Amino acid sequence: MTQYSILSTKKLIPSLTQNLVKQGIACKEEELIRIEPVLSGETLETVLPLTYEPGTAVVFTSRNAVEIVAAVLHANEDLDAAPAHWQIFSLAGTTRDAVLELFDNEPTGEVFTGALLAETILAADDIHRVVFFCSNQRRDELPNILSEHDIEVNEVITYETIETPVLLKENIDGVLFFSPSAVSSFFSANKLPASTVCFAIGNTTAKAITAHTNNKVIICQTPTQQCMLNLVQEYFIKK
């Protein structure tokens, strides 16, 4: 019997939601942001010469950027071999997994925030320039820290994040937020009753939530779906 109802603001791994159902937690899923690729082969071709120069690293902080860059490279035979020469730094988790899946080199980076990835790049000591494939709504920490330490940052806008809000018509006990963009999209169309708890994928997403509501916010410090759903189960089943 369903005891609780939650909303996830992005699609979840099916096996994870099945486990929730077994514990009496119904989960509705709504994609509240849309990713629009904007990287062209012409743009990528102009930036590739930088990636071959000594002391230059390629940086990814999202799986979306990895997948889009890989798609553009694979669509252009003359560019497809480029990643074999790249020194790549990436966030851990799904971003790193995508690099391993789509490129033939292993990225450096076992951290989950842009600030810590910037520190990893600085610790490498031989990097003086980065090519940062990012979205139009990327966070500031990584480029700011690198620039403050005289590392040249070349940002390449790879995709745009577009809000696709959905009006919530039923009562829910919890909402899962995976990005500040999803927070903005959700609250552009909805208000939450005081009893609804919010789950945030990290501190930045949590801060975005508190700008819209005073509801209880539970923060997941490891940015994975498994971590988020573990928190959901701990809160509703074990409370």
C-alpha positions as CSV (number, residue, x, y, z in Angstrom):
1,M,0.0,0.0,0.0
2,T,1.3,3.5,-0.9
3,Q,2.0,5.5,2.2
4,Y,3.9,8.4,0.6
5,S,4.1,10.2,-2.7
6,I,7.1,12.1,-4.0
7,L,8.1,13.9,-7.2
8,S,11.5,13.7,-8.9
9,T,12.4,16.6,-11.1
10,K,14.3,14.3,-13.5
11,K,13.9,10.8,-14.7
12,L,15.3,8.1,-12.4
13,I,16.9,4.8,-12.9
14,P,14.0,2.3,-13.1
15,S,15.4,-0.2,-10.6
16,L,15.7,2.5,-8.0
17,T,12.1,3.6,-8.3
18,Q,11.0,0.0,-8.2
19,N,12.6,-0.3,-4.8
20,L,10.7,2.7,-3.5
21,V,7.4,1.2,-4.6
22,K,8.2,-1.9,-2.6
23,Q,8.5,0.3,0.5
24,G,5.2,2.1,-0.1
25,I,6.6,5.3,-1.7
26,A,5.1,6.3,-5.1
27,C,7.4,8.3,-7.3
28,K,6.2,10.6,-10.1
29,E,8.9,11.8,-12.5
30,E,8.8,15.1,-14.5
31,E,11.7,16.5,-16.5
32,L,11.7,20.2,-15.6
33,I,14.6,21.2,-17.8
34,R,15.5,20.5,-21.4
35,I,19.0,20.3,-22.8
36,E,19.5,22.0,-26.2
37,P,22.9,21.2,-27.9
38,V,24.5,24.3,-29.4
39,L,28.0,23.1,-30.2
40,S,28.7,22.9,-33.9
41,G,31.5,21.2,-35.8
42,E,32.8,24.6,-36.9
43,T,33.1,25.9,-33.4
44,L,34.8,22.7,-32.2
45,E,37.2,22.8,-35.0
46,T,38.3,26.3,-34.1
47,V,39.1,25.4,-30.5
48,L,40.8,22.0,-31.2
49,P,44.2,23.5,-31.9
50,L,44.3,24.8,-28.2
51,T,43.7,21.2,-26.9
52,Y,46.9,20.0,-28.6
53,E,49.2,22.6,-27.0
54,P,51.4,21.6,-24.1
55,G,50.0,22.6,-20.7
56,T,46.4,22.6,-21.9
57,A,43.7,20.5,-20.3
58,V,40.1,19.7,-21.4
59,V,37.5,20.0,-18.6
60,F,34.1,18.6,-18.2
61,T,31.7,19.1,-15.3
62,S,28.6,17.5,-16.8
63,R,27.7,14.3,-18.6
64,N,25.6,16.3,-21.0
65,A,28.7,18.2,-22.2
66,V,30.7,15.0,-22.7
67,E,27.9,13.4,-24.7
68,I,27.4,16.4,-26.9
69,V,31.1,16.9,-27.6
70,A,31.5,13.2,-28.4
71,A,28.5,13.4,-30.8
72,V,29.9,16.3,-32.7
73,L,33.4,14.7,-32.9
74,H,31.9,11.4,-34.2
75,A,29.9,13.3,-36.8
76,N,33.0,14.8,-38.2
77,E,35.6,12.2,-39.3
78,D,38.4,14.8,-39.4
79,L,37.9,15.6,-35.7
80,D,37.0,12.2,-34.3
81,A,40.6,11.2,-33.2
82,A,41.1,14.4,-31.2
83,P,40.3,13.1,-27.7
84,A,43.1,10.6,-27.8
85,H,45.5,13.5,-27.4
86,W,43.6,15.3,-24.6
87,Q,44.5,15.6,-21.0
88,I,41.0,15.5,-19.4
89,F,39.9,16.6,-16.0
90,S,36.3,15.8,-15.0
91,L,34.0,15.5,-12.1
92,A,33.5,12.1,-10.6
93,G,30.2,10.1,-11.0
94,T,28.3,10.2,-14.3
95,T,30.6,12.8,-15.9
96,R,33.6,10.6,-15.4
97,D,31.6,7.5,-16.5
98,A,30.7,9.3,-19.8
99,V,34.3,10.2,-20.5
100,L,35.4,6.6,-20.0
101,E,32.6,5.4,-22.2
102,L,33.0,7.8,-25.1
103,F,36.7,8.7,-25.2
104,D,39.8,6.5,-25.2
105,N,41.5,8.1,-22.2
106,E,41.0,8.1,-18.5
107,P,40.1,11.5,-16.9
108,T,41.8,12.9,-13.8
109,G,39.4,13.8,-11.0
110,E,37.7,12.0,-8.1
111,V,35.7,15.0,-6.8
112,F,32.1,16.1,-7.1
113,T,32.3,19.9,-7.1
114,G,33.8,22.4,-9.6
115,A,35.8,24.1,-6.8
116,L,37.5,20.9,-5.8
117,L,38.1,20.0,-9.5
118,A,39.8,23.4,-9.9
119,E,42.1,22.6,-7.0
120,T,42.8,19.2,-8.7
121,I,43.9,21.1,-11.8
122,L,46.0,23.5,-9.8
123,A,47.7,20.6,-8.1
124,A,48.7,19.1,-11.4
125,D,51.2,22.0,-11.6
126,D,51.8,21.7,-15.4
127,I,48.5,23.1,-16.6
128,H,48.4,26.8,-17.6
129,R,45.3,26.7,-19.9
130,V,42.0,24.8,-20.0
131,V,39.3,24.3,-22.6
132,F,36.1,24.1,-20.5
133,F,33.1,22.6,-22.3
134,C,30.1,23.8,-20.3
135,S,26.5,25.0,-20.5
136,N,25.2,28.5,-20.7
137,Q,24.3,28.3,-17.0
138,R,27.5,26.9,-15.7
139,R,28.6,27.5,-12.1
140,D,31.3,30.1,-11.4
141,E,33.7,28.3,-9.0
142,L,35.9,26.5,-11.4
143,P,36.6,29.2,-13.9
144,N,37.0,31.8,-11.2
145,I,39.5,29.8,-9.1
146,L,41.5,28.9,-12.2
147,S,41.5,32.5,-13.4
148,E,42.6,33.8,-10.0
149,H,45.7,31.5,-10.3
150,D,46.5,32.8,-13.8
151,I,45.3,29.8,-15.7
152,E,43.7,30.8,-19.0
153,V,40.1,29.5,-19.2
154,N,38.6,29.1,-22.7
155,E,34.8,28.4,-22.2
156,V,33.0,26.6,-25.0
157,I,29.3,26.7,-24.7
158,T,28.2,23.2,-25.5
159,Y,24.5,23.3,-24.6
160,E,21.7,25.5,-23.3
161,T,19.5,24.6,-20.3
162,I,15.9,25.4,-20.9
163,E,13.3,25.4,-18.2
164,T,10.1,23.3,-18.9
165,P,7.9,23.8,-15.8
166,V,5.0,21.6,-15.0
167,L,2.1,22.5,-12.8
168,L,1.7,20.1,-9.9
169,K,-1.9,19.2,-9.3
170,E,-1.7,16.6,-6.5
171,N,-0.4,16.7,-3.0
172,I,3.1,15.2,-2.5
173,D,5.2,14.5,0.5
174,G,8.6,15.2,-1.0
175,V,10.3,16.7,-4.0
176,L,13.7,15.7,-5.4
177,F,15.8,18.4,-6.9
178,F,18.9,17.7,-9.0
179,S,20.0,21.2,-10.1
180,P,19.4,24.9,-9.4
181,S,17.8,25.1,-12.9
182,A,15.2,22.4,-11.9
183,V,14.5,24.4,-8.7
184,S,13.9,27.6,-10.7
185,S,11.7,25.7,-13.2
186,F,9.6,24.0,-10.5
187,F,8.9,27.1,-8.4
188,S,8.1,29.2,-11.4
189,A,4.8,27.3,-11.6
190,N,4.3,25.8,-8.1
191,K,4.1,26.5,-4.4
192,L,4.6,23.8,-1.8
193,P,2.5,23.2,1.3
194,A,4.6,23.5,4.5
195,S,4.6,19.8,5.1
196,T,6.4,18.9,1.9
197,V,10.1,18.1,2.3
198,C,12.7,19.0,-0.3
199,F,15.7,16.8,-1.2
200,A,18.7,18.5,-2.8
201,I,21.5,16.9,-4.7
202,G,24.0,19.3,-3.1
203,N,24.6,22.5,-1.3
204,T,24.2,24.8,-4.3
205,T,20.8,23.2,-5.2
206,A,19.8,23.5,-1.5
207,K,20.6,27.2,-1.5
208,A,18.4,27.6,-4.6
209,I,15.6,25.9,-2.8
210,T,15.8,28.1,0.3
211,A,15.5,31.1,-2.0
212,H,11.9,30.0,-2.9
213,T,10.6,28.2,0.3
214,N,11.1,27.8,4.0
215,N,10.3,24.1,3.8
216,K,12.6,21.5,5.3
217,V,15.5,20.7,3.0
218,I,17.6,17.5,3.2
219,I,20.9,17.7,1.4
220,C,22.6,14.8,-0.4
221,Q,26.4,15.3,-0.3
222,T,27.2,12.6,-2.9
223,P,25.5,13.7,-6.2
224,T,24.0,10.4,-7.2
225,Q,20.4,9.2,-7.6
226,Q,21.2,6.3,-5.3
227,C,22.2,8.7,-2.5
228,M,19.1,10.8,-3.0
229,L,16.7,7.8,-2.8
230,N,18.6,6.5,0.2
231,L,17.8,9.8,1.9
232,V,14.1,9.5,0.9
233,Q,13.9,6.0,2.4
234,E,15.6,7.1,5.6
235,Y,13.3,10.0,6.0
236,F,10.0,8.4,5.3
237,I,10.5,4.8,6.3
238,K,12.8,5.1,9.3
239,K,11.5,8.4,10.8
